[in-house]
Amino acid sequence: QKEVEQDPGPLSVPEGAIVSLNCTYSNSAFQYFMWYRQYSRKGPELLMYTYSSGNKEDGRFTAQVDKSSKYISLFIRDSQPSDSATYLCAMIPNQAGTALIFGKGTTLSVSS
Amino acid sequence: DGGITQSPKYLFRKEGQNVTLSCEQNLNHDAMYWYRQDPGQGLRLIYYSQIVNDFQKGDIAEGYSVSREKKESFPLTVTSAQKNPTAFYLCASSIYDHRQFFGPGTRLTVL
């Protein structure tokens, strides 16, 4: 079983839809959870950052972490064509000397 | 402007050549990372460095080498031992709370 699983998609939605992106993981030691957005041929951009369980909202984006289920989600409200990108989840335990573990990314396409 | 710069943006390598990819950051971050990205493969960790003059192998270090002589710089050399180097290479740096910030990437192609 891989440490982090993420459905690669592609996921296609119409403009204005609510998008749900998800990752599951196996390592209960993960404490920090992140979502990155990557446009084609660009470096990933940090979108959301969460420590431990709970929700975090930033504009149209909401990140949720459910540590009991080892499941994290990113919701995008009122999706726009500019949201079309690959979304990567990433996580790390609270431990020095370790590196982020990334999901493989979900490709999202929002049509106008 | 604070950030991470990578150069060159595009790089072409002939068979048997070593090439070096540059990564510089002015964010005063201690940790720096190199990733390789192939279509459908996600990000794979090559090397990372938590502090100057120290670095660790990641998941796919074979055929690559790094140095960390300065806090701001973490160059990656792709050696001739790397048999399939064509990929998109990403450099990142991070602060104490594990948030990583990425550079714009270098696309390496073998001719």
Interface residues (C-beta under 8 A of the other chain):
Chain A: P8 Y32 M34 Y36 R41 K42 G43 P44 E45 L46 Y49 Y51 L88 A90 I92 A96 G97 A99 L100 F102 G103 K104 G105
Chain B: I4 Q6 Y33 G40 Q41 G42 L43 L45 Y48 Q50 Q56 G58 F88 L90 S94 D97 H98 R99 Q100 F101 F102 G103 P104 G105 R107
